Amino acid sequence: MEKKELNIEKIESTKVVEIIKEYKTKSNKDLVLALEFIKKDFELTKENLIRLTDHLDKLEVTYNTLLKEYESRSVVSK
């Protein structure tokens, strides 16, 4: 992301936090802005969790493969 995009994102997130805190008095336009921001954040978080879960699964398989090999060598060494 470019610096300008990060700045816009920070300003938008600050505004969304304010909308969430005072949602009862905010306009429908503000509520829509907050809803869109939350939906975008939800989708990004979901994608990251799926990617991280896949990564974690691969790490576990690799670890177990290496551990099994190590243990098999240790038994032969004894």
Protein Blocks (a to p, Z undefined) as FASTA:
>chain_A
ZZklmmmmmmmmmmmmmmmmmmmmpcfklmmmmmmmmmmmmmmmmmmmmmmmmmmmmmmm
mmmmmmmmmmmmmmmmZZ
